[in-house]
Amino acid sequence: MSNLPVIPFERSDLLEVPPAYRELRVKEGIAKVRTRMGDEVWLVSGYEDARKLFNDGRLGRSHPEPDKAARLSGSALLGGPQGDIATEKAEHDRMRKLFMPSFSARRMKALTDHVGALVGERLDHLAKLTPPVDLHAELSFPLPVLVICRLLGVPYEDREYFGGVSERMGDMLDPERSQVAREELSAYMAGLIERKRHEPAEDVLSDLAGELDDDGKIAQLAGALLFAGHETTVNRIDFGVLLLLANPDQLDLLKADPGLAPGAVEEILRMVTTSLHGLPRYAHEDIRLGDRTIRRGEAVVILPGPANRDERIYPDPDVFDIRRPQTDPHLSFGYGPRFCIGASLARVELIAVFSRLFQRFPTLRLAVPAAELRRSEGRIADGFAELPVTW
């Protein structure tokens, strides 16, 4: 089995998904591959297979024998197993019950006007600058940070600190650096939660301040929310701008009718693959899927990006179409019991940006050729270090 393909497959264009994923799916369905750590895993890149396995309670983040678990990478976040197989489900249910009210429709609706005002402020700031301007630094990064700080109750003035910790936490190349950063961010959040016990406010950390957390899991999950709540949305703003600029016919539709922004956002979410590292799961018992059997303890890597371009579900899957019918929801936020609790927040932010940005700057375009954009390296999520634009 030494000749197994090694994932993740390389890509030269961050807006595309390497065709090797489709070729492997067509040829084998779910397929045995090897990670860059040298371990064998099952690769899941088909839409229906991914949806079934997201929803399968026999898969989890924990492993029956953690020391024998296959690893994706050196990352402390997604590299290997997490949690205890005996308590994982109960712990997961407890945490979702704690956090779900903080992301309720009521709170998201209340946040919508605030996010719109923040976008307006960032665009006013942008208009005062002399182009070329780094859109990443002036809009894509600060907006999600402002929003997640407001929602969670994290001081915005700490953004450089936790931005640096997040950068180390997402390191795919140095597991010790990643783990130390994860523990540091959890300790930081634990300190904020303790402060909220004495100085409560209308925010998520105040909601959590009355909960007992002897094992630190609430603080750890709060840290993960802070990390994911800005890291992924930053990249999706950058990628969404690039997708629209690369598809001027679709951009013209959006300029003519900003009411198309929600559909544009769903298509951006479907098309954008911020990471090809995938989501690791481990079989807690044997699972039969088609003509394959995933044995207890084996690793499964679910890849939402390639699954979102499954031609059996989406006609012309590589075509960016902001009016695409939303009959089969994309898997960018997962599916089933582990559906991302921050999905509604991400949508609020992205709709606020893409309903306004090109209305305010209709001639906005890249200031350098797309091929010359500088990427961020060695991170869980692929992205750009800067996005120079002019208008």
Residue, then its C-alpha position, 0 to 999 in steps of 0.5 A: m500500500s506504499n503507492l497510495p496517493v498522499i493528501p492534501f493534493e497540491r493546488s496552484d490556484l487557491l480558487e480551484v480544487p485539484p482535479a485529483y479529488r474528483e478523479l479519485r472519487v469517480k474511480e473509487g468513491i471513498a478511497k484509501v490515501r496516505t497523510r503527510m504524516g505517513d498514516e493511512v486514512w479513508l478520504v471522503s470527497g463525495y457529497e452524499d458520502a460526506r453528508k452520511l458520515f457527518n451524520d453518523g454517530r459511530l464516527g467521532r473526534s476521539h479514538p478507541e486507542p489514541d496512541k494508535a490513531a492515524r494523524l493528518s498533520g502536526s496541528a494541535l487542532l486537526g492533526g489527530p484525535q481529541g477527547d475521550i471515547a467514553t464521554e465524547k458524545a455527552e460532552h459534545d451535547r453539553m457544550r452545544k447546549l451551553f453555546m447554542p443560545s448565544f448564536s440564536a436567531r434572536r441574537m443574530k438578528a440583533l447583531t445584524d444592524h451592528v454588523g452593517a454599521l461596522v461594514g459601513e464604518r470600514l468602507d468609510h475608512l477605506a474611502k479616505l485612503t489613497p489606493p492601492v490599499d490592502l483590502h485584507a488589512e483594512l476590511s477582511f481582517p478587522l471586520p470579523v475580529l470586531v464582530i467576534c469580539r463584540l459577540l463573545g465579549v473579548p476586548y478589541e484592543d487585545r486583537e494583536y495578541f490573540g491574532g498572534v496566538s491564533e497564527r501560532m495555533g493554526d501552524m500545521l508544521d510545528p505541533e508543539r508550537s500549535q499546542v502551546a498556543r492552544e493552551e495559551l488561548s484557552a487560559y486567556m479565555a478562562g481569564l476573561i470568563e472569570r472577569k465576566r463573573h464580576e463584570p457581566a455584559e450582554d455577550v457570550l462569555s458573560d453567558l458562560a460565567g456562571e457555569l462550572d468549568d473545572d476541566g477547562k473545556i468551556a474556556q477551550l471551546a470559547g478559544a476555538l470559537l474566537f479562533a474560528g470566528h475570525e480566521t475563516t471569515v477573513n479568508r472567505i471575504d478575501f476569496g469572495v472578492l477574488l471570485l467576483l472579480a474573476n467572474p465579471d458577469q456575476l459581479d455585474l449582476l450583484k452590482a445591479d441588484p445587491g439583493l442577490a448578496p445572500g445567493a452570492v454568499e452561498e455560492i462563495l461558501r460552496m466554491v471557496t475551499t479554505s483548507l484541503h486538510g479535511l476534517p478528521r473523524y475516527a470510527h468507534e465501530d465498523i461502518r459499512l458504506g457502499d461496498r467499503t467497510i471502515r473498521r473500528g479505529e480507522a481514520v476518515v477525512i471528510l473534505p467539504g470543498p471537493a464534496n461541494r463540487d460533486e457533479r452528481i449534485y451540482p450541475d457545472p460544479d466549477v462554475f460560479d453562479i450567484r443565482r444557483p438554486q439552493t436545493d442542496p445545501h453546501l457542506s461548508f459548515g458541516y452537517g447534522p449534529r456537528f453543524c457549525i454553531g457559528a454559521s449564522l454569524a458568518r452569513v450575517e457578516l458576509i452578506a453585510v460585506f457583499s451587499r455593500l462593498f461593490q456598491r460603494f466601490p463599483t470599480l474596485r479591482l486588483a492592484v496586482p495580477a492575481a498570480e502575484l498575490r502573496r499567500s499565507e504559508g503553513r496554516i490550517a486555512d489557505g489564504f492571502a497575506e494581503l489583498p492589494v486593490t485599487w478603484 
